[in-house]
Structures are given as C-alpha cells and as structure tokens.
Amino acid sequence: MTWVGAFALAEGSMPAKPGVAVPMQQYLGRVFEALVARNTPRALILASIIRDKLGGDFAANAPSQAELALLAMQRAPTDAVVQWHVAMELGEVTLLAVEQPLPPGVTDAATRLLDIDPDNGVSWLVPLAVAARSKNAGDITGMLEKIASAKRFEDYAIDLVFEWLPVLRAEPFPRQDLPAAAVSDEAIALLAAEALMWSPNRNLRQNLLDACPADVQSLSMRRRDACLSVGRLVYGKANTLANRRVGIELLRVSGTDDTEYLTARRQLDWLDIQGAKALDAVVDDLAGFERFEADLRDTHSEFEAVRRLLARRGIAPAPPDDWQAGHQARMHGIGD
C-alpha cells in the first residue's frame, strides 16, 4: 500500500474493511465539529469539504455543503481562497448538469475571484464553463484566449492544505489501517491534508480539455492557437502536478508536431516518478519531511517543492537520455 493509498476517504469512499468505516466516520465527525466550532470562513470551507463524507447523526444534523460554503463566501468577500473554493466547488457540482442553473452565490464568488486575481488563469475557469454551456464557439475561444493571456495558473488548494494542518494535528488521523506506526503524526497530517484537497476544480478544468478536443486541429486556427497557448501556460506555470498534466494533454492535441509535447511529458513523468520515490523515502524522516512541508509553503507550488526535494537527494532535474517511464508509480498529489 502506498502512503497516499491509506487516505482513500478523501476520494469519497469509506474503507471497506469491517470495523474501519465507523471509526473513520466518527473521526471525520470530530474534525467537522472542531471546524464548525472555529467558525472562521476558511474553517467553514474545510467543513464543507468533508460534509458529505459524514455518517449517522452528523450527516442528519449538519448544515449542507452549500450552506457552509456560501456562509464562508459572504463573510470573507475579499479572501481569494474562500471565493476560489466556492466558485470551483459549487460550480463543479452544477455546471456539469446543464439543465440546472448556477446556485445563488456562485456567480458572485466567480466575479469576486476575477476582481481579486484577474491575472490568474484559474480565475477564468468558471467563465469558461459558462461559455461551454452556451455552446457558442466564439465565446469558448474567447475565454480560452483570456486564460492564455494570464500570467499565472495557480489554484489555492495548497493554501487549504495549510489550513488543514493545525486541524489534523490537533485531532490526529487514526493510525489503524495505516502502513506503519513509525511515521510521525506531522507526516500523516500533511499526507491526509493533501488527500483531502482532492481539488474542487477537477471537473471544471475538464472544460479545458473539452474545449480542446482530440480533433482540435479540425477546428478554427484561432481555437487551435488558443488551446496551444493555454497548454503552454498550464504546463509551464501551474503550481500542482495534476494541473501540469492537463497542460501536457493540451500540448498533445493542439501542437503542430509531437516534439514539444513529448519533451514536456518526459520531463513531468521523471519528476512525477522520482518525486513519488523520494517522498516515500522521507516520510519516516521527520526533518526531511518538515523541509518538504516548508518548501511547499514557501513556494506555493507542489511542482517546485518536489524539485527541491529531488535536488536535496542528489537526483537530477531531468531524465537521462535512455530513461523510460514505463509503468512506475506516480505521485498522488494535490488535485489528483
């Protein structure tokens, strides 16, 4: 079992092993109560993330996910992290069901996010999703061009990882069914926090892939150029490995030849695979793990934190000429 495999609850399912599901629900219930008691906007956002994983009396009596998120949004109108989460999470839930309107508040959150962080391509994902619902090719291409002109492509999942840490360290993750008892509570908390941030924009970023389909070469040159530019931005600037993989897929479908795509994919595969090995190696080394955590905080980038981890372990930043990725394990990172 990999370390991140121990945190399958973040994917929305409870452990199947008899006797584990109920203690896990009880644990999440305690965490949920602690977050609601804090009653800060970001604590309410965290509570909304695990709201639908609660069981029994907790689920019956708790405010809904939307109620918690919208309350946080209203109380923190200038907090980019809160507005990002509401726009992405609630937008994801409803924009995929085209017959449903956006719930009250989501448009407000998306508008506030654009006001707060207009140079971030992530801020344009909800407008892209709205354009996709309209099925107007010109509007879709226009939104892609807005994203391509952004200076950055950074989501705020990393900020919420660090909001999770004091909560999970005050209420330590249960050790039953974890691979080893020797690993520190600090490491377990970070891994659990990353797993819980399954990334609210996972399905919204699917709109990028839908707007740049495999046959994009048959669409207008304007659309193809926009997709290629977005691919370069997302691959080159995204702060999570999951989003960089989206950038690589955009390079694959929209590039005029395979050279740029294959070079980018090979580079990210190397970082992904070597990062998984290096993280497994330091997970029971408290000092090494704390250094990785500090790098994640300081750089606000999973990509850069992994690069620094590899450098400290003497691993080259690029693969040897004869290296093949094969089927080696990749990192299960923020947003996967």
C-alpha positions as a printed NumPy array, in Angstrom:
array([[  0.   ,   0.   ,   0.   ],
       [  1.326,   3.465,  -0.847],
       [  1.092,   6.16 ,   1.765],
       [ -1.495,   8.172,  -0.067],
       [ -3.48 ,   4.987,  -0.61 ],
       [ -4.091,   4.976,   3.117],
       [ -6.204,   8.112,   2.733],
       [ -8.827,   6.762,   0.352],
       [-11.518,   8.519,   2.356],
       [-10.613,  11.709,   0.526],
       [-11.926,  10.187,  -2.678],
       [-15.357,   9.995,  -1.143],
       [-15.459,   6.353,  -0.094],
       [-15.103,   4.826,   3.334],
       [-12.703,   1.93 ,   3.94 ],
       [-14.292,  -1.4  ,   3.132],
       [-12.546,  -3.346,   5.879],
       [-15.03 ,  -4.308,   8.613],
       [-14.652,  -2.188,  11.735],
       [-12.843,   0.648,   9.933],
       [-15.735,   2.568,   8.332],
       [-17.486,   3.51 ,  11.579],
       [-14.316,   4.752,  13.399],
       [-13.407,   6.765,  10.3  ],
       [-16.825,   8.398,  10.201],
       [-16.522,   9.139,  13.9  ],
       [-13.116,  10.709,  13.287],
       [-14.453,  12.888,  10.479],
       [-17.362,  13.857,  12.701],
       [-14.963,  15.101,  15.393],
       [-12.98 ,  17.068,  12.828],
       [-16.19 ,  18.533,  11.396],
       [-17.354,  19.651,  14.842],
       [-13.979,  21.264,  15.552],
       [-14.125,  23.185,  12.277],
       [-17.664,  24.425,  12.831],
       [-16.676,  25.479,  16.355],
       [-13.833,  27.578,  14.942],
       [-16.443,  29.386,  12.838],
       [-13.961,  31.246,  10.639],
       [-14.62 ,  31.499,   6.89 ],
       [-11.78 ,  29.144,   5.989],
       [-12.748,  26.674,   8.718],
       [-16.263,  26.613,   7.272],
       [-14.768,  25.893,   3.838],
       [-12.883,  22.906,   5.273],
       [-16.073,  21.726,   6.972],
       [-17.886,  21.919,   3.632],
       [-15.217,  19.718,   2.044],
       [-15.877,  16.81 ,   4.402],
       [-19.591,  17.484,   4.943],
       [-20.754,  14.806,   2.51 ],
       [-18.393,  12.207,   3.98 ],
       [-20.13 ,  12.29 ,   7.355],
       [-22.338,   9.453,   8.501],
       [-25.111,   8.857,  11.006],
       [-26.259,  11.681,  13.265],
       [-23.572,  14.046,  11.996],
       [-24.952,  13.965,   8.451],
       [-28.551,  14.25 ,   9.633],
       [-27.995,  17.336,  11.761],
       [-25.227,  19.236,   9.971],
       [-25.672,  22.208,   7.635],
       [-25.37 ,  21.29 ,   3.965],
       [-22.153,  21.642,   1.989],
       [-23.615,  24.582,   0.057],
       [-24.841,  26.341,   3.212],
       [-21.404,  26.169,   4.801],
       [-19.566,  27.319,   1.672],
       [-21.924,  30.195,   0.912],
       [-21.771,  31.413,   4.514],
       [-17.983,  31.481,   4.283],
       [-18.182,  33.352,   0.971],
       [-20.468,  36.012,   2.4  ],
       [-18.278,  36.541,   5.46 ],
       [-14.985,  36.799,   3.534],
       [-15.695,  38.717,   0.305],
       [-12.034,  39.643,  -0.294],
       [-10.46 ,  36.28 ,   0.596],
       [ -9.313,  34.752,  -2.697],
       [ -9.003,  31.284,  -1.157],
       [-12.615,  31.274,   0.017],
       [-14.001,  32.768,  -3.197],
       [-11.967,  30.299,  -5.295],
       [-13.3  ,  27.331,  -3.385],
       [-16.934,  28.408,  -3.607],
       [-16.7  ,  29.221,  -7.317],
       [-14.941,  25.954,  -8.129],
       [-16.725,  23.57 ,  -5.78 ],
       [-20.309,  24.685,  -6.232],
       [-19.679,  25.478,  -9.883],
       [-18.389,  21.95 , -10.43 ],
       [-21.451,  20.426,  -8.807],
       [-23.954,  22.19 , -11.06 ],
       [-22.185,  23.183, -14.256],
       [-21.89 ,  19.517, -15.196],
       [-25.7  ,  19.253, -15.084],
       [-26.501,  21.666, -17.877],
       [-30.199,  21.744, -17.158],
       [-29.617,  23.309, -13.733],
       [-28.875,  26.981, -13.114],
       [-25.923,  28.078, -11.034],
       [-26.822,  28.101,  -7.33 ],
       [-27.124,  31.536,  -5.713],
       [-23.733,  32.923,  -4.801],
       [-21.537,  31.051,  -7.266],
       [-21.61 ,  33.813,  -9.85 ],
       [-20.795,  36.298,  -7.073],
       [-17.81 ,  34.202,  -5.984],
       [-16.536,  33.834,  -9.553],
       [-16.877,  37.585, -10.121],
       [-15.083,  38.388,  -6.859],
       [-12.294,  35.972,  -7.737],
       [-11.76 ,  37.737, -11.067],
       [-11.668,  41.082,  -9.265],
       [ -9.152,  39.788,  -6.713],
       [ -6.912,  37.723,  -9.009],
       [ -7.535,  38.594, -12.697],
       [ -4.034,  37.601, -13.848],
       [ -4.537,  34.   , -12.738],
       [ -5.801,  31.629, -15.429],
       [ -7.61 ,  29.573, -12.788],
       [ -9.878,  32.556, -12.116],
       [-11.316,  32.176, -15.626],
       [-12.377,  28.525, -15.299],
       [-15.942,  29.306, -14.237],
       [-16.449,  31.829, -17.085],
       [-15.088,  29.174, -19.45 ],
       [-17.576,  26.67 , -18.058],
       [-20.423,  29.153, -18.568],
       [-19.285,  29.702, -22.156],
       [-19.142,  25.937, -22.669],
       [-22.742,  25.633, -21.507],
       [-23.778,  28.202, -24.109],
       [-22.135,  26.087, -26.819],
       [-21.1  ,  29.297, -28.567],
       [-17.793,  28.517, -30.271],
       [-16.7  ,  32.162, -30.316],
       [-17.38 ,  32.609, -26.598],
       [-15.453,  29.439, -25.764],
       [-12.461,  30.51 , -27.826],
       [-12.612,  33.97 , -26.272],
       [-12.443,  32.51 , -22.769],
       [ -9.508,  30.307, -23.772],
       [ -7.724,  33.416, -25.004],
       [ -8.415,  35.123, -21.675],
       [ -6.804,  32.176, -19.867],
       [ -3.866,  32.152, -22.288],
       [ -3.168,  35.831, -21.588],
       [ -2.934,  35.236, -17.829],
       [  0.421,  35.493, -16.094],
       [ -0.103,  32.513, -13.79 ],
       [ -2.11 ,  29.334, -13.388],
       [ -2.239,  28.738,  -9.643],
       [ -5.095,  27.251,  -7.708],
       [ -5.488,  27.687,  -3.976],
       [ -5.56 ,  24.05 ,  -2.937],
       [ -2.134,  24.462,  -1.346],
       [ -3.455,  27.268,   0.871],
       [ -6.203,  24.96 ,   2.105],
       [ -3.672,  22.175,   2.733],
       [ -2.027,  24.5  ,   5.251],
       [ -5.412,  25.391,   6.723],
       [ -5.939,  21.653,   7.295],
       [ -2.634,  21.036,   9.079],
       [ -3.362,  22.541,  12.532],
       [ -6.783,  20.881,  12.487],
       [ -5.433,  17.434,  11.647],
       [ -2.565,  17.752,  14.097],
       [ -4.914,  18.751,  16.887],
       [ -7.134,  15.776,  16.008],
       [ -4.582,  13.194,  14.758],
       [ -5.567,  10.936,  11.896],
       [ -6.385,   7.436,  13.202],
       [ -3.479,   5.069,  12.755],
       [ -5.392,   1.863,  12.236],
       [ -5.054,   0.596,   8.675],
       [ -2.027,   2.819,   8.029],
       [  1.122,   1.16 ,   6.634],
       [  3.48 ,   1.775,   9.573],
       [  3.384,   3.072,  13.116],
       [  6.838,   4.692,  12.95 ],
       [  5.763,   7.592,  10.769],
       [  5.27 ,  10.87 ,  12.599],
       [  1.898,  12.468,  13.194],
       [  3.278,  15.512,  11.34 ],
       [  3.829,  13.483,   8.159],
       [  0.453,  11.768,   8.447],
       [ -1.276,  15.143,   8.81 ],
       [  0.344,  16.578,   5.666],
       [ -0.435,  13.492,   3.6  ],
       [ -4.02 ,  13.481,   4.845],
       [ -4.376,  17.209,   4.128],
       [ -3.143,  16.723,   0.561],
       [ -5.506,  13.809,   0.072],
       [ -8.467,  15.768,   1.41 ],
       [ -7.747,  18.517,  -1.107],
       [ -8.973,  16.34 ,  -3.954],
       [ -9.201,  19.634,  -5.839],
       [-12.52 ,  21.354,  -6.252],
       [-11.662,  22.38 ,  -9.812],
       [-11.094,  18.816, -11.031],
       [-14.236,  18.765, -13.151],
       [-14.191,  22.433, -14.058],
       [-10.759,  22.004, -15.619],
       [-12.333,  19.261, -17.736],
       [-13.823,  22.186, -19.645],
       [-10.294,  22.987, -20.829],
       [ -9.972,  19.503, -22.268],
       [-13.472,  19.604, -23.756],
       [-12.733,  22.96 , -25.399],
       [ -9.544,  21.485, -26.878],
       [-10.652,  18.008, -28.036],
       [ -8.58 ,  15.435, -29.869],
       [ -9.842,  16.807, -33.195],
       [ -8.982,  20.418, -32.339],
       [ -6.815,  20.542, -35.448],
       [-10.035,  20.388, -37.471],
       [-11.462,  23.421, -35.653],
       [-10.553,  27.01 , -36.412],
       [ -6.915,  28.08 , -36.354],
       [ -7.899,  30.638, -33.7  ],
       [ -9.184,  27.846, -31.419],
       [ -6.122,  25.675, -32.022],
       [ -3.756,  28.554, -31.283],
       [ -5.678,  29.408, -28.123],
       [ -5.516,  25.789, -26.944],
       [ -1.781,  25.632, -27.616],
       [ -1.19 ,  28.864, -25.695],
       [ -3.268,  27.643, -22.751],
       [ -1.359,  24.351, -22.795],
       [  1.942,  26.186, -22.574],
       [  0.676,  28.354, -19.729],
       [ -0.746,  25.463, -17.721],
       [  2.239,  23.172, -18.265],
       [  4.748,  25.939, -17.557],
       [  3.036,  27.814, -14.71 ],
       [  0.619,  25.509, -12.842],
       [  1.512,  25.014,  -9.189],
       [  0.186,  21.438,  -8.926],
       [  1.285,  18.333, -10.788],
       [ -2.333,  17.486, -11.615],
       [ -2.819,  20.753, -13.479],
       [  0.508,  20.416, -15.277],
       [ -0.719,  17.079, -16.627],
       [ -3.714,  18.931, -18.088],
       [ -1.285,  21.315, -19.779],
       [  0.567,  18.401, -21.324],
       [ -2.66 ,  16.979, -22.745],
       [ -3.443,  20.354, -24.316],
       [  0.022,  20.376, -25.882],
       [ -0.622,  16.899, -27.28 ],
       [ -3.856,  17.734, -29.062],
       [ -3.049,  21.253, -30.254],
       [  0.636,  21.172, -31.165],
       [  1.735,  21.16 , -34.791],
       [  4.178,  18.342, -34.072],
       [  4.878,  16.   , -31.153],
       [  8.278,  17.37 , -30.123],
       [  7.083,  19.922, -27.568],
       [  4.511,  17.527, -26.116],
       [  6.879,  14.558, -25.846],
       [  9.616,  16.654, -24.241],
       [  7.203,  18.094, -21.678],
       [  5.653,  14.718, -20.913],
       [  9.015,  13.04 , -20.439],
       [ 10.136,  15.815, -18.079],
       [  6.98 ,  15.661, -15.964],
       [  6.996,  11.848, -15.904],
       [ 10.512,  11.968, -14.489],
       [  9.598,  14.473, -11.803],
       [  6.405,  12.564, -11.   ],
       [  8.064,   9.156, -10.65 ],
       [ 11.209,  10.315,  -8.872],
       [  9.087,  12.519,  -6.601],
       [  6.977,   9.527,  -5.547],
       [ 10.108,   7.571,  -4.643],
       [ 11.718,  10.477,  -2.81 ],
       [  8.595,  11.26 ,  -0.799],
       [  8.236,   7.631,   0.253],
       [ 11.879,   7.735,   1.341],
       [ 11.46 ,  10.775,   3.618],
       [  8.027,  10.002,   5.022],
       [  9.573,   8.471,   8.167],
       [ 12.302,  11.147,   8.367],
       [ 10.774,  13.982,  10.385],
       [ 13.432,  16.568,   9.488],
       [ 13.275,  15.686,   5.797],
       [  9.508,  15.776,   5.759],
       [  9.395,  19.105,   7.57 ],
       [ 11.748,  20.507,   4.941],
       [  9.413,  19.33 ,   2.176],
       [  6.474,  20.909,   4.006],
       [  8.375,  24.187,   4.364],
       [  9.206,  24.191,   0.654],
       [  5.554,  23.616,  -0.204],
       [  4.58 ,  26.561,   1.98 ],
       [  7.379,  28.875,   0.794],
       [  6.999,  28.252,  -2.94 ],
       [  3.198,  27.825,  -3.016],
       [  3.968,  25.144,  -5.592],
       [  3.875,  21.376,  -5.382],
       [  5.996,  21.297,  -8.538],
       [  8.768,  23.438,  -7.047],
       [  8.658,  21.643,  -3.694],
       [  9.228,  18.316,  -5.444],
       [ 12.084,  19.795,  -7.495],
       [ 13.757,  20.935,  -4.275],
       [ 13.213,  17.538,  -2.672],
       [ 14.91 ,  15.806,  -5.596],
       [ 17.82 ,  18.275,  -5.527],
       [ 18.439,  17.593,  -1.82 ],
       [ 18.54 ,  13.879,  -2.55 ],
       [ 21.01 ,  14.345,  -5.416],
       [ 18.528,  13.378,  -8.13 ],
       [ 18.981,  15.102, -11.48 ],
       [ 16.228,  17.541, -12.508],
       [ 15.909,  15.923, -15.943],
       [ 15.942,  12.269, -17.027],
       [ 18.922,  10.528, -18.634],
       [ 18.694,  10.121, -22.401],
       [ 17.989,   6.391, -22.151],
       [ 15.34 ,   6.647, -19.411],
       [ 11.871,   5.227, -19.993],
       [  8.898,   5.979, -17.741],
       [  7.215,   2.599, -18.16 ],
       [  4.533,   1.841, -15.592],
       [  6.278,   3.121, -12.456],
       [  4.2  ,   4.646,  -9.682],
       [  3.5  ,   8.374,  -9.9  ],
       [  2.879,  10.875,  -7.134],
       [ -0.669,  11.077,  -5.84 ],
       [ -0.554,  14.767,  -5.271],
       [ -2.764,  17.769,  -4.652],
       [ -5.675,  17.713,  -7.048],
       [ -5.427,  14.086,  -8.192]])
